[in-house]
Amino acid sequence: MNGTHLENQRLYMIRKDEYQKYADCIRMEQMSAPEISELFEDEKFHNWYKRKYLMPNPYFRKLLKKNLDE
């Protein structure tokens, strides 16, 4: 034991061909918050999910910026 908290952490790696399956489960509320948090430990999956579902599309960002500038 080296005294770090990382010893008990499990690294979660999701295959890219499974991203959509997990995203569908998240969006249909079939997973608990701790399960989702564990999935998001995979940085590549987390970034993919954010880009696909949480970030507005470029057209919307442009309109939003325009409205905020007025």
JOPERA-V853743 format. One record per run of one state. SS is the DSSP state (A for helix, B for strand, O for the rest). FROM is the first residue (numbers start at 1). LEN is the number of residues. Records with the same first field share a line. If there is no record, write none. Layout:
# JOPERA-V853743
SS = FROM-LEN + FROM-LEN
This chain:
# JOPERA-V853743
O = 1-4 + 9-7 + 28-5 + 40-3 + 55-3 + 70-1
A = 5-4 + 16-12 + 33-7 + 43-12 + 58-12
